[in-house]
Amino acid sequence: MLHHMTSEPEQQIGVGIQDAFQRLWTPHRMAYIQGENKPTGPGAGDGCPFCSIPAKSDEDGLIIRRGERVYAVLNLYPYNGGHLMVVPYRHVADYTDLTAEETVELAELTKQAMTALRTASGAHGFNIGMNQGTVAGAGIAAHLHQHIVPRWGGDTNFMPVVGHTRVLPQLLADTRKMLAETWPTTP
């Protein structure tokens, strides 16, 4: 049976009060909302994903670059296309607990990530930062991770503001491959 496209939104019975809004269903987000892959406690052995990711292949772990003390990995629940994180291998929660060497390498991989994102996707700007502690919004507070979110002029169109929806135009595996290929070599 063939269905034809129509400009009229499909009406479903039992989904609430009928209104002028269309719904963009994202059931895959329920795993994040329900805490899938969240640690059961603060220790490295409590299921910390940032401790287990390095044991995976780059492709399976979405790792873009491995350093000596830190690594760059795509965010599984990105704010924007290309959203990645720089994470120390060592299970440490607070920025002040990083060694001098970890701090330097975290900064260097952040610079390299910016260069790769500009090369691969023409990013116009970045949001860079880390949430320290659950009260500050850290999803996984026990293992420090710095976010690098590429931004483009006009990327905050109506979808996030009015639709409370992020539009991601590329699959994570494709984004990982593209960034790994454009990652700058160290001097």
RALINUR-V559597 format. One record per residue. N is the residue number from 0. RES is the residue in one small letter. NEAR is the number of other ideal C-beta (glycine too) atoms within 8 Angstrom. Layout:
<<N RES NEAR> <N RES NEAR>>
This chain:
<<0 m 2> <1 l 3> <2 h 4> <3 h 4> <4 m 4> <5 t 4> <6 s 3> <7 e 4> <8 p 4> <9 e 4> <10 q 5> <11 q 5> <12 i 4> <13 g 3> <14 v 5> <15 g 4> <16 i 3> <17 q 4> <18 d 5> <19 a 2> <20 f 4> <21 q 4> <22 r 5> <23 l 6> <24 w 4> <25 t 6> <26 p 5> <27 h 5> <28 r 8> <29 m 7> <30 a 8> <31 y 9> <32 i 6> <33 q 6> <34 g 6> <35 e 6> <36 n 7> <37 k 8> <38 p 12> <39 t 5> <40 g 7> <41 p 7> <42 g 9> <43 a 7> <44 g 5> <45 d 10> <46 g 10> <47 c 14> <48 p 9> <49 f 10> <50 c 9> <51 s 9> <52 i 13> <53 p 10> <54 a 5> <55 k 9> <56 s 5> <57 d 11> <58 e 8> <59 d 6> <60 g 11> <61 l 13> <62 i 13> <63 i 14> <64 r 11> <65 r 6> <66 g 10> <67 e 4> <68 r 11> <69 v 13> <70 y 13> <71 a 15> <72 v 12> <73 l 14> <74 n 10> <75 l 8> <76 y 5> <77 p 13> <78 y 8> <79 n 11> <80 g 10> <81 g 14> <82 h 13> <83 l 14> <84 m 12> <85 v 13> <86 v 14> <87 p 11> <88 y 7> <89 r 6> <90 h 9> <91 v 10> <92 a 10> <93 d 7> <94 y 7> <95 t 4> <96 d 7> <97 l 11> <98 t 6> <99 a 6> <100 e 7> <101 e 13> <102 t 9> <103 v 8> <104 e 12> <105 l 14> <106 a 8> <107 e 10> <108 l 14> <109 t 12> <110 k 8> <111 q 13> <112 a 16> <113 m 12> <114 t 10> <115 a 13> <116 l 15> <117 r 9> <118 t 8> <119 a 10> <120 s 11> <121 g 5> <122 a 12> <123 h 6> <124 g 7> <125 f 10> <126 n 9> <127 i 9> <128 g 6> <129 m 9> <130 n 9> <131 q 10> <132 g 8> <133 t 6> <134 v 4> <135 a 7> <136 g 6> <137 a 10> <138 g 6> <139 i 11> <140 a 11> <141 a 11> <142 h 15> <143 l 13> <144 h 10> <145 q 12> <146 h 13> <147 i 15> <148 v 12> <149 p 13> <150 r 10> <151 w 10> <152 g 4> <153 g 5> <154 d 7> <155 t 5> <156 n 7> <157 f 6> <158 m 9> <159 p 9> <160 v 7> <161 v 5> <162 g 8> <163 h 4> <164 t 8> <165 r 8> <166 v 5> <167 l 7> <168 p 4> <169 q 8> <170 l 5> <171 l 10> <172 a 8> <173 d 8> <174 t 12> <175 r 14> <176 k 9> <177 m 11> <178 l 16> <179 a 10> <180 e 7> <181 t 9> <182 w 13> <183 p 8> <184 t 4> <185 t 5> <186 p 2>>
